[in-house]
Amino acid sequence: MDVTFSAFLGQLVSNPVLAVTVFLALGAIFVNGWTDAPNAIATCVTTRCMPARAAILMSAAFNFLGVLIMTHFNASVANTISHIVDFGGNSTMALACLCAALFSIVVYGATASRFGIPTSQSHSLIAGLTGAAIALGGASSVNVHEWMKVIYGLALSIGLGFVMGWVLCKLVSILFAAANRRRANVFFKYAQIASAAAMSFMHGAQDGQKFIGVLFLGVAFANGQTGVGDAGIPIWIMLLCSATMGIGTSVGGERIIKSVGQSMVKLEKYQGFSADLAGAANLLLATLTGIPVSSTHIKTCAIMGVGAVKRLSAINFGVVKDMMLTWVFTFPGCGIISYIMAKLFMFIF
């Protein structure tokens, strides 16, 4: 399989289905940076450690670095996504179904962001791939062993995210109980900026890898392969996805910043630091073990854990309920869209 950049450019010209696939994949990455990345800096902005525009630009830079650096050293999440479903032996139909999956992700993500709702692009991607694969080859197309990692990811993000947020915030509260409040706030201002940068880096490392896996799968289909096998991810795919996510992040997402960082629970600087550090640590664990997780899930659950240290009533459960309903509807909603579009794309192509 020829995966050089020059061969890729030639295939883009000769294979319109691949061109559509690449366009949709980059569109999905852009939307991910636009809608999911603001979660990484939401607390940093709402605690007034950084102005929104500066924080967004910082997040864009660290998202870029996260995708590029982590994928180079550990591409286990990308490999999980590449093998989560089996599109069968017909590479042309497989490419058409991959287009359908990506189309559903873009539609679902853009619609949710229009209303300022933090949506799980990770779950949209998994649902889209699953729906398209089922449309092509039935339920047997789903790789149950790899799909179980999604379930592990849900448990990791919800349970461990909440617990680690609570533990870190409680620990910080004890350690700085006797500290001068003014000096402590100055310290946590810069500590939170650093933890927000770490959260942005790990967001790129986790979410960027998912779309790298999809794009690499599309290149394999264009080469007549039924999968990526054991082939290594070329550096040009890493750079292309890194740059696209960074640009998407720089566009904004200020409504989502308010929804995640302020509407759910009112945070002080040390609490924002605890939430960011807990989220980044959970994303690192998931990324190193190849488990695809939702960065939105992890960050919001960490914020809930931090809020619970003070009192459970500090959490705005109305916002939490809206987010949970969005996550619950993502799998069937995006999956159904992808299934329908896969049938249509197979007919067209």
Number of C-alpha atoms within 10 A of each C-alpha: 12 10 17 12 13 9 11 18 12 10 17 17 11 11 12 12 22 25 19 19 26 20 16 22 26 23 19 28 30 24 26 30 32 27 31 29 33 33 32 34 29 27 32 32 26 23 21 12 20 19 12 20 14 12 23 28 17 21 29 31 22 25 34 28 21 26 30 25 17 22 24 15 9 16 24 22 26 28 25 22 24 24 20 22 24 20 27 14 13 13 19 19 21 28 28 27 31 32 29 29 34 31 25 29 32 23 15 23 25 17 13 15 18 12 10 18 20 28 27 25 28 25 23 30 30 23 25 33 33 29 32 33 29 21 21 21 14 13 14 11 19 20 14 13 11 19 19 13 19 21 14 14 21 20 13 21 26 19 15 20 29 26 19 23 33 25 17 22 28 18 13 14 16 11 10 12 11 9 12 9 11 8 10 15 16 12 13 20 21 16 21 27 23 16 25 30 25 25 32 33 29 29 33 36 31 32 30 29 31 27 27 29 23 25 27 24 25 29 24 21 25 23 19 16 18 20 23 20 12 7 12 12 19 13 13 14 20 24 17 15 24 31 22 23 30 29 21 25 30 22 18 21 24 18 17 25 28 18 20 27 25 17 17 21 24 17 20 16 24 23 29 34 29 28 36 34 26 31 34 26 18 24 32 20 13 23 25 16 15 22 26 29 29 27 29 26 25 30 32 28 26 35 31 26 31 33 26 20 17 14 10 14 10 16 20 16 15 11 15 19 11 13 21 15 10 17 21 13 13 25 19 15 18 27 27 20 21 32 25 16 25 31 17 14 19 18 10 8 12
